[in-house]
Amino acid sequence: MAGADEEYLITRKKQIGRRQKIVTIVSLFSFFGSTVFAVIPAIQQASQPKPAIASSSAESVLQQQVRGYELVLQREPENQLALEKLSLVRLKLKDAKGAIALLEKLVKLHPDRQDYKVVLEQIKKREGESDQ
Protein backbone atom coordinates (compact mmCIF):
# COMPACT_ATOMS: atom_id res chain seq x y z
CA MET A 1 0.00 0.00 0.00
CA ALA A 2 2.87 2.38 0.81
CA GLY A 3 4.32 1.86 -2.67
CA ALA A 4 1.03 2.89 -4.28
CA ASP A 5 0.87 6.05 -2.15
CA GLU A 6 4.42 7.00 -3.11
CA GLU A 7 3.68 6.34 -6.76
CA TYR A 8 0.56 8.51 -6.54
CA LEU A 9 2.52 11.34 -4.89
CA ILE A 10 5.23 11.20 -7.55
CA THR A 11 2.64 11.23 -10.34
CA ARG A 12 0.78 14.09 -8.66
CA LYS A 13 3.98 16.16 -8.30
CA LYS A 14 4.72 15.65 -12.00
CA GLN A 15 1.20 16.81 -12.93
CA ILE A 16 1.53 19.90 -10.75
CA GLY A 17 4.96 20.66 -12.24
CA ARG A 18 3.56 20.40 -15.78
CA ARG A 19 0.64 22.70 -14.92
CA GLN A 20 3.02 25.25 -13.40
CA LYS A 21 5.16 25.22 -16.54
CA ILE A 22 2.11 25.70 -18.76
CA VAL A 23 0.82 28.59 -16.62
CA THR A 24 4.28 30.20 -16.66
CA ILE A 25 4.57 29.92 -20.45
CA VAL A 26 1.06 31.30 -21.01
CA SER A 27 1.78 34.17 -18.61
CA LEU A 28 5.01 35.06 -20.41
CA PHE A 29 3.31 35.06 -23.81
CA SER A 30 0.49 37.20 -22.44
CA PHE A 31 2.91 39.71 -20.94
CA PHE A 32 5.03 40.04 -24.08
CA GLY A 33 1.95 40.16 -26.29
CA SER A 34 0.37 42.92 -24.27
CA THR A 35 3.64 44.87 -24.32
CA VAL A 36 3.91 44.60 -28.10
CA PHE A 37 0.26 45.55 -28.58
CA ALA A 38 0.74 48.58 -26.33
CA VAL A 39 3.96 49.81 -27.97
CA ILE A 40 3.10 49.34 -31.65
CA PRO A 41 -0.10 51.47 -31.64
CA ALA A 42 1.76 54.19 -29.74
CA ILE A 43 4.45 54.21 -32.41
CA GLN A 44 1.90 54.17 -35.22
CA GLN A 45 0.02 57.03 -33.59
CA ALA A 46 3.25 58.99 -33.23
CA SER A 47 3.95 58.55 -36.94
CA GLN A 48 0.60 59.94 -38.07
CA PRO A 49 0.65 63.60 -39.04
CA LYS A 50 -0.78 65.83 -36.35
CA PRO A 51 -2.95 68.84 -37.08
CA ALA A 52 -1.10 72.13 -37.41
CA ILE A 53 -2.95 73.51 -34.38
CA ALA A 54 -1.10 71.24 -31.93
CA SER A 55 -1.21 72.91 -28.58
CA SER A 56 2.05 74.18 -27.21
CA SER A 57 1.02 73.07 -23.72
CA ALA A 58 0.95 69.42 -24.84
CA GLU A 59 4.42 69.81 -26.28
CA SER A 60 5.68 71.46 -23.10
CA VAL A 61 4.27 68.55 -21.08
CA LEU A 62 6.20 66.15 -23.32
CA GLN A 63 9.35 68.24 -22.86
CA GLN A 64 8.90 68.04 -19.08
CA GLN A 65 8.55 64.28 -19.35
CA VAL A 66 11.76 64.15 -21.40
CA ARG A 67 13.62 66.11 -18.70
CA GLY A 68 12.23 63.84 -15.98
CA TYR A 69 13.27 60.63 -17.73
CA GLU A 70 16.68 62.10 -18.56
CA LEU A 71 17.20 62.90 -14.85
CA VAL A 72 16.39 59.30 -13.97
CA LEU A 73 18.82 58.08 -16.63
CA GLN A 74 21.57 60.31 -15.23
CA ARG A 75 21.27 58.45 -11.94
CA GLU A 76 20.53 55.03 -13.46
CA PRO A 77 21.76 54.88 -17.08
CA GLU A 78 20.36 51.38 -17.60
CA ASN A 79 16.88 51.95 -16.12
CA GLN A 80 14.69 49.91 -18.45
CA LEU A 81 11.43 51.71 -17.73
CA ALA A 82 12.95 55.19 -18.17
CA LEU A 83 14.57 54.13 -21.46
CA GLU A 84 11.25 52.73 -22.75
CA LYS A 85 9.19 55.76 -21.74
CA LEU A 86 11.75 58.27 -23.01
CA SER A 87 11.86 56.52 -26.40
CA LEU A 88 8.05 56.75 -26.64
CA VAL A 89 8.06 60.44 -25.67
CA ARG A 90 10.76 61.15 -28.25
CA LEU A 91 8.64 59.45 -30.89
CA LYS A 92 5.72 61.68 -29.91
CA LEU A 93 8.03 64.68 -30.31
CA LYS A 94 9.02 63.35 -33.77
CA ASP A 95 12.61 62.74 -32.63
CA ALA A 96 13.00 59.35 -34.31
CA LYS A 97 16.81 59.43 -34.16
CA GLY A 98 16.72 59.93 -30.38
CA ALA A 99 14.18 57.12 -30.01
CA ILE A 100 16.32 54.81 -32.18
CA ALA A 101 19.37 55.42 -30.00
CA LEU A 102 17.39 54.56 -26.86
CA LEU A 103 15.87 51.45 -28.42
CA GLU A 104 19.31 50.28 -29.58
CA LYS A 105 20.51 50.61 -25.98
CA LEU A 106 17.48 48.62 -24.78
CA VAL A 107 18.18 45.88 -27.35
CA LYS A 108 21.82 45.78 -26.21
CA LEU A 109 20.84 45.60 -22.52
CA HIS A 110 17.99 43.11 -23.05
CA PRO A 111 18.81 40.98 -26.13
CA ASP A 112 16.10 38.47 -25.14
CA ARG A 113 13.29 41.02 -25.63
CA GLN A 114 11.99 40.54 -29.16
CA ASP A 115 9.49 43.39 -28.84
CA TYR A 116 12.34 45.92 -28.59
CA LYS A 117 13.93 44.51 -31.74
CA VAL A 118 10.64 44.59 -33.66
CA VAL A 119 9.89 48.19 -32.70
CA LEU A 120 13.45 49.28 -33.50
CA GLU A 121 13.26 47.67 -36.95
CA GLN A 122 9.90 49.34 -37.65
CA ILE A 123 11.19 52.78 -36.72
CA LYS A 124 14.38 52.35 -38.74
CA LYS A 125 12.34 51.17 -41.71
CA ARG A 126 10.01 54.16 -41.45
CA GLU A 127 12.95 56.54 -41.09
CA GLY A 128 14.54 55.01 -44.18
CA GLU A 129 11.32 55.58 -46.12
CA SER A 130 10.99 59.20 -44.96
CA ASP A 131 14.61 60.01 -45.89
CA GLN A 132 13.99 59.06 -49.51
C-alpha positions as CSV (number, residue, x, y, z in Angstrom):
1,M,0.0,0.0,0.0
2,A,2.9,2.4,0.8
3,G,4.3,1.9,-2.7
4,A,1.0,2.9,-4.3
5,D,0.9,6.0,-2.2
6,E,4.4,7.0,-3.1
7,E,3.7,6.3,-6.8
8,Y,0.6,8.5,-6.5
9,L,2.5,11.3,-4.9
10,I,5.2,11.2,-7.5
11,T,2.6,11.2,-10.3
12,R,0.8,14.1,-8.7
13,K,4.0,16.2,-8.3
14,K,4.7,15.7,-12.0
15,Q,1.2,16.8,-12.9
16,I,1.5,19.9,-10.7
17,G,5.0,20.7,-12.2
18,R,3.6,20.4,-15.8
19,R,0.6,22.7,-14.9
20,Q,3.0,25.2,-13.4
21,K,5.2,25.2,-16.5
22,I,2.1,25.7,-18.8
23,V,0.8,28.6,-16.6
24,T,4.3,30.2,-16.7
25,I,4.6,29.9,-20.4
26,V,1.1,31.3,-21.0
27,S,1.8,34.2,-18.6
28,L,5.0,35.1,-20.4
29,F,3.3,35.1,-23.8
30,S,0.5,37.2,-22.4
31,F,2.9,39.7,-20.9
32,F,5.0,40.0,-24.1
33,G,2.0,40.2,-26.3
34,S,0.4,42.9,-24.3
35,T,3.6,44.9,-24.3
36,V,3.9,44.6,-28.1
37,F,0.3,45.6,-28.6
38,A,0.7,48.6,-26.3
39,V,4.0,49.8,-28.0
40,I,3.1,49.3,-31.6
41,P,-0.1,51.5,-31.6
42,A,1.8,54.2,-29.7
43,I,4.5,54.2,-32.4
44,Q,1.9,54.2,-35.2
45,Q,0.0,57.0,-33.6
46,A,3.3,59.0,-33.2
47,S,4.0,58.6,-36.9
48,Q,0.6,59.9,-38.1
49,P,0.6,63.6,-39.0
50,K,-0.8,65.8,-36.4
51,P,-2.9,68.8,-37.1
52,A,-1.1,72.1,-37.4
53,I,-3.0,73.5,-34.4
54,A,-1.1,71.2,-31.9
55,S,-1.2,72.9,-28.6
56,S,2.1,74.2,-27.2
57,S,1.0,73.1,-23.7
58,A,0.9,69.4,-24.8
59,E,4.4,69.8,-26.3
60,S,5.7,71.5,-23.1
61,V,4.3,68.6,-21.1
62,L,6.2,66.2,-23.3
63,Q,9.4,68.2,-22.9
64,Q,8.9,68.0,-19.1
65,Q,8.5,64.3,-19.4
66,V,11.8,64.1,-21.4
67,R,13.6,66.1,-18.7
68,G,12.2,63.8,-16.0
69,Y,13.3,60.6,-17.7
70,E,16.7,62.1,-18.6
71,L,17.2,62.9,-14.9
72,V,16.4,59.3,-14.0
73,L,18.8,58.1,-16.6
74,Q,21.6,60.3,-15.2
75,R,21.3,58.4,-11.9
76,E,20.5,55.0,-13.5
77,P,21.8,54.9,-17.1
78,E,20.4,51.4,-17.6
79,N,16.9,52.0,-16.1
80,Q,14.7,49.9,-18.5
81,L,11.4,51.7,-17.7
82,A,12.9,55.2,-18.2
83,L,14.6,54.1,-21.5
84,E,11.3,52.7,-22.7
85,K,9.2,55.8,-21.7
86,L,11.8,58.3,-23.0
87,S,11.9,56.5,-26.4
88,L,8.0,56.7,-26.6
89,V,8.1,60.4,-25.7
90,R,10.8,61.2,-28.2
91,L,8.6,59.4,-30.9
92,K,5.7,61.7,-29.9
93,L,8.0,64.7,-30.3
94,K,9.0,63.3,-33.8
95,D,12.6,62.7,-32.6
96,A,13.0,59.3,-34.3
97,K,16.8,59.4,-34.2
98,G,16.7,59.9,-30.4
99,A,14.2,57.1,-30.0
100,I,16.3,54.8,-32.2
101,A,19.4,55.4,-30.0
102,L,17.4,54.6,-26.9
103,L,15.9,51.4,-28.4
104,E,19.3,50.3,-29.6
105,K,20.5,50.6,-26.0
106,L,17.5,48.6,-24.8
107,V,18.2,45.9,-27.3
108,K,21.8,45.8,-26.2
109,L,20.8,45.6,-22.5
110,H,18.0,43.1,-23.1
111,P,18.8,41.0,-26.1
112,D,16.1,38.5,-25.1
113,R,13.3,41.0,-25.6
114,Q,12.0,40.5,-29.2
115,D,9.5,43.4,-28.8
116,Y,12.3,45.9,-28.6
117,K,13.9,44.5,-31.7
118,V,10.6,44.6,-33.7
119,V,9.9,48.2,-32.7
120,L,13.4,49.3,-33.5
121,E,13.3,47.7,-36.9
122,Q,9.9,49.3,-37.7
123,I,11.2,52.8,-36.7
124,K,14.4,52.4,-38.7
125,K,12.3,51.2,-41.7
126,R,10.0,54.2,-41.4
127,E,12.9,56.5,-41.1
128,G,14.5,55.0,-44.2
129,E,11.3,55.6,-46.1
130,S,11.0,59.2,-45.0
131,D,14.6,60.0,-45.9
132,Q,14.0,59.1,-49.5
